[in-house]
Amino acid sequence: MKKQIWVHSLYLKKNTVNYSTALGIIFSILLLIFIILYAANDPLTFFNLPGFVIVIAGTVAAVFLSYPLRDIKQGIRSVKLIFYYESLNPKKEADEIIAVAKMWFQRDSIAIENVIESINNPYLKTGFQLIVDKTPIDDILALLKWRIARLRAKEKAESNIFYSLASYAPAFGMLGTLVGLINMLEIIEMKDISAITSNMAVALITTFYGLLLANLVFNPIAVKLERRTEQRIMIMSMVMEGITLIADRRTPSFVRETLNSFIANFDNELETLEIK
């Protein structure tokens, strides 16, 4: 349970609905409605069960062959994260770091230990505890960097699953196309127009399904998860810098100005991410 909190509750102030995801879903549905109703003579043309099964079953099978079951389960659980915007609050972490910097500069270890008990952020809590224990700065940095690398690797594995899905779906769409063409060539001499049309539908619609799933479902999920990881790592880097400054016994004013500069850059970076 503690591990799960560390992974999903770092620097979390509150979760609100991610409106960009909601808008993306709405526009995707509108696009599908437009294609089905206005870009086709017969809307039923875009509903082909054999083609859909080929793409979905093949894509899922390939992912299960590529990743262990544990990673797949974690990837599925991470999908819900794209529907919420994680309101990160670097100011809260900065205030706690500055408060501890003042105590450490005054050599008030007892006050720091009391503060540590009230901190919910496990990454920040670990850094403060290492300082109180007078751990060498190199060892502190090594542990904090390892925690960042661990988070990056874990969440990268989650996004990689969806990148793999995005690459497999069009490939199995092409497989369905080949199946439809092969069947069509076998019966073309029979001059059965209905059979030829049916196989041609399978041949074309599977490519449509593969491209649609890759570019409107799997790739966007992977990108969203990567963006989330980038923002969380930015906060962790700020915490690591603050811990380093405290361990070096830099003045509280220097710590405050350094963290304020980081927060200003963090806000600018978030604006850039939102624009993208």
C-alpha positions, 0 to 999 in steps of 0.5 A, spaced: 500 500 500 505 504 501 508 503 494 502 505 491 501 511 495 509 513 493 507 512 485 500 515 485 500 521 490 507 524 489 505 532 490 498 531 489 494 537 491 487 534 488 485 531 482 480 535 477 477 533 470 482 533 465 478 537 460 483 536 454 482 529 454 474 530 455 475 535 449 479 530 445 474 524 446 468 529 444 472 531 437 473 523 436 466 521 437 464 527 432 469 525 427 467 518 427 459 520 426 461 525 420 465 519 417 459 514 418 454 518 416 457 523 411 463 520 408 460 513 406 454 511 402 452 506 407 453 507 414 454 499 415 460 499 411 464 501 417 461 495 421 465 489 420 466 484 425 471 479 422 475 485 421 474 488 428 476 481 431 482 481 427 485 487 429 483 487 436 485 480 438 491 480 434 493 487 437 492 484 444 495 477 443 502 481 441 502 485 447 501 479 452 507 476 448 511 482 449 510 484 456 509 481 463 502 480 466 504 485 471 506 491 467 500 490 463 495 490 469 499 496 471 498 499 464 491 498 464 490 501 471 494 507 469 488 509 463 484 512 468 489 517 470 488 521 463 481 523 465 484 527 471 488 533 471 493 532 477 494 539 480 501 539 482 503 544 488 510 546 488 509 552 492 507 547 498 513 543 497 518 549 497 515 552 503 516 546 507 523 546 504 524 553 506 522 552 513 526 546 514 532 550 512 531 555 517 531 550 522 537 546 520 541 553 519 539 554 526 541 547 528 534 545 531 534 538 529 528 536 534 524 541 531 526 538 524 524 531 526 517 534 529 516 537 522 518 530 518 512 527 522 507 531 519 509 531 512 505 527 507 510 527 501 514 521 502 520 523 497 521 530 501 520 526 508 526 521 506 530 527 504 529 531 511 530 524 514 537 523 511 539 530 513 537 529 520 541 523 520 547 526 517 548 522 511 553 524 507 551 529 501 553 524 496 549 518 499 543 523 499 543 525 492 544 517 490 538 515 493 534 521 491 536 520 484 535 513 484 528 514 486 527 519 480 530 514 476 525 508 479 519 513 478 521 514 470 522 507 469 516 505 472 511 510 468 515 509 462 514 502 462 506 504 462 506 509 456 511 504 452 505 499 453 500 504 449 506 505 444 506 498 442 499 497 442 499 503 437 504 500 433 501 493 433 494 495 431 496 498 424 500 492 423 494 487 424 490 492 420 494 490 414 494 483 416 486 483 415 487 487 409 491 481 406 486 476 409 481 479 405 485 480 399 487 473 399 480 470 400 478 475 394 483 472 389 480 465 391 473 467 389 474 472 383 473 467 378 467 465 381 464 472 379 460 472 385 459 479 386 457 479 393 462 474 396 468 479 392 464 485 396 464 482 403 472 480 402 474 487 399 470 490 406 474 486 410 481 488 406 479 495 407 476 496 414 481 492 418 486 498 416 481 503 418 480 500 424 488 499 426 489 506 424 483 509 428 485 505 434 493 507 433 492 515 432 485 516 436 486 511 442 493 508 444 498 514 442 494 519 445 494 515 452 501 514 451 503 521 450 498 523 456 502 519 461 509 521 458 507 528 460 504 527 467 511 523 468 515 529 466 511 534 470 512 529 476 519 529 475 520 536 475 517 537 482 522 531 484 528 535 481 526 541 485 525 537 492 532 534 490 535 541 489 532 544 496 535 538 500 542 539 497 542 546 499 540 544 506 545 539 507 550 544 504 547 549 510 546 554 505 542 560 508 534 560 508 534 566 503 538 563 498 534 556 498 528 561 498 530 564 492 533 558 488 526 555 489 522 561 487 526 561 481 524 554 480 517 555 481 517 560 476 520 556 471 515 550 473 509 555 471 512 557 465 513 550 463 506 547 465 504 553 460 508 550 454 505 543 456 498 546 456 499 549 449 502 543 446 
